Amino acid sequence: MKSPFLSLLVAMSKNRVIGKNNRLPWHLPEDLKHFKTLTMGHPIIMGRKTHESIGKVLPGRTNIIVTRQKNYTIPSAIVVDSIQSAFAAGFEKNSAENEAFVIGGEEIFRQTLAFSRRIYLTEIQKKFDGDTFFPELNSQEWHETERTIHFSEGIDQLEYHLITLDRKTPSSI
Ligand SMILES: NC(=O)c1ccc[n+]([C@@H]2O[C@H](COP(=O)([O-])OP(=O)(O)OC[C@H]3O[C@@H](n4cnc5c(N)ncnc54)[C@H](OP(=O)(O)O)[C@@H]3O)[C@@H](O)[C@H]2O)c1
């Protein structure tokens, strides 16, 4: 049997910011569409703060929320108390070919990076102020397999790159 396919999905600024005050620091609807296209039908694993930042359970996907709080329950989501339980829930009903996505935030990315095989990275070509960051990647471990360049519509006209990074070395999952 093939091992489970775990991917990280993240949008970050030039200075690696991913969030500020438990929100995204930018308005980039094109990236939200990209997020939806990639994740629809797949399990998504997130920290409790990211779930609260999104403010709802995302439809059409198994939402797996990680928290240490004992009595935290969210209707129509799976709440787990560890990263390992999140993986177990994410891959329980899925064939080995299916992909599960870690969608943040910083705490959860840091704890799952070593287990992931792919990173879908939206790199916004601008610096932002923030309080949460995407971890530095080791270039010995990751290689860029795809990059497309885009510009957002609207006043901001943000340049952003949609990048795929694949792991060179086997992941530890
Ligand atoms: N740009 C992006 O792609 C992106 C994506 C997602 C999120 N974000 C941003 O990132 C920020 C949130 O990131 P964050 O690092 O503060 O929070 P987070 O990773 O979303 O959630 C942290 C919480 O997860 C739980 N947790 C963490 N490790 C755990 C473990 N090993 N076992 C059990 N529970 C665990 C804890 O919940 P309890 O405190 O309940 O125990 C912890 O407080 C927000 O600003 C959000 O907008 C950005």
PDBQT file of the ligand as one rigid body, heavy atoms in Angstrom, charges set to zero:
ROOT
HETATM    1  N1  LIG A 201      -1.710  32.443   5.153  1.00  0.00    +0.000 N 
HETATM    2  C1  LIG A 201      -2.118  31.190   5.351  1.00  0.00    +0.000 C 
HETATM    3  O1  LIG A 201      -2.010  30.317   4.483  1.00  0.00    +0.000 OA
HETATM    4  C2  LIG A 201      -2.722  30.841   6.672  1.00  0.00    +0.000 A 
HETATM    5  C3  LIG A 201      -3.322  29.575   6.861  1.00  0.00    +0.000 A 
HETATM    6  C4  LIG A 201      -3.869  29.276   8.104  1.00  0.00    +0.000 A 
HETATM    7  C5  LIG A 201      -3.818  30.204   9.125  1.00  0.00    +0.000 A 
HETATM    8  N2  LIG A 201      -3.230  31.407   8.898  1.00  0.00    +0.000 N 
HETATM    9  C6  LIG A 201      -3.113  32.385   9.977  1.00  0.00    +0.000 C 
HETATM   10  O2  LIG A 201      -2.313  31.801  11.014  1.00  0.00    +0.000 OA
HETATM   11  C7  LIG A 201      -2.720  32.351  12.262  1.00  0.00    +0.000 C 
HETATM   12  C8  LIG A 201      -3.029  31.220  13.223  1.00  0.00    +0.000 C 
HETATM   13  O3  LIG A 201      -1.855  30.435  13.431  1.00  0.00    +0.000 OA
HETATM   14  P1  LIG A 201      -1.410  29.990  14.895  1.00  0.00    +0.000 P 
HETATM   15  O4  LIG A 201      -0.063  29.362  14.797  1.00  0.00    +0.000 OA
HETATM   16  O5  LIG A 201      -1.580  31.162  15.812  1.00  0.00    +0.000 OA
HETATM   17  O6  LIG A 201      -2.537  28.952  15.332  1.00  0.00    +0.000 OA
HETATM   18  P2  LIG A 201      -3.007  27.519  14.746  1.00  0.00    +0.000 P 
HETATM   19  O7  LIG A 201      -1.809  26.740  14.341  1.00  0.00    +0.000 OA
HETATM   20  O8  LIG A 201      -4.091  27.717  13.748  1.00  0.00    +0.000 OA
HETATM   21  O9  LIG A 201      -3.696  26.884  16.038  1.00  0.00    +0.000 OA
HETATM   22  C9  LIG A 201      -2.954  26.752  17.214  1.00  0.00    +0.000 C 
HETATM   23  C10 LIG A 201      -3.772  25.921  18.173  1.00  0.00    +0.000 C 
HETATM   24  O10 LIG A 201      -3.808  24.566  17.731  1.00  0.00    +0.000 OA
HETATM   25  C11 LIG A 201      -3.820  23.705  18.860  1.00  0.00    +0.000 C 
HETATM   26  N3  LIG A 201      -2.620  22.864  18.832  1.00  0.00    +0.000 N 
HETATM   27  C12 LIG A 201      -1.399  23.174  18.339  1.00  0.00    +0.000 A 
HETATM   28  N4  LIG A 201      -0.569  22.119  18.440  1.00  0.00    +0.000 NA
HETATM   29  C13 LIG A 201      -1.281  21.113  18.998  1.00  0.00    +0.000 A 
HETATM   30  C14 LIG A 201      -0.974  19.780  19.354  1.00  0.00    +0.000 A 
HETATM   31  N5  LIG A 201       0.235  19.245  19.124  1.00  0.00    +0.000 N 
HETATM   32  N6  LIG A 201      -1.940  19.038  19.926  1.00  0.00    +0.000 NA
HETATM   33  C15 LIG A 201      -3.192  19.550  20.151  1.00  0.00    +0.000 A 
HETATM   34  N7  LIG A 201      -3.537  20.820  19.825  1.00  0.00    +0.000 NA
HETATM   35  C16 LIG A 201      -2.590  21.595  19.255  1.00  0.00    +0.000 A 
HETATM   36  C17 LIG A 201      -3.876  24.597  20.091  1.00  0.00    +0.000 C 
HETATM   37  O11 LIG A 201      -5.259  24.832  20.328  1.00  0.00    +0.000 OA
HETATM   38  P3  LIG A 201      -5.860  25.118  21.799  1.00  0.00    +0.000 P 
HETATM   39  O12 LIG A 201      -5.255  26.444  22.217  1.00  0.00    +0.000 OA
HETATM   40  O13 LIG A 201      -7.327  25.179  21.578  1.00  0.00    +0.000 OA
HETATM   41  O14 LIG A 201      -5.406  23.983  22.664  1.00  0.00    +0.000 OA
HETATM   42  C18 LIG A 201      -3.201  25.852  19.589  1.00  0.00    +0.000 C 
HETATM   43  O15 LIG A 201      -3.538  27.002  20.338  1.00  0.00    +0.000 OA
HETATM   44  C19 LIG A 201      -3.910  33.258  11.952  1.00  0.00    +0.000 C 
HETATM   45  O16 LIG A 201      -3.466  34.590  11.820  1.00  0.00    +0.000 OA
HETATM   46  C20 LIG A 201      -4.416  32.749  10.634  1.00  0.00    +0.000 C 
HETATM   47  O17 LIG A 201      -5.096  33.745   9.894  1.00  0.00    +0.000 OA
HETATM   48  C21 LIG A 201      -2.699  31.734   7.706  1.00  0.00    +0.000 A 
ENDROOT
TORSDOF 0
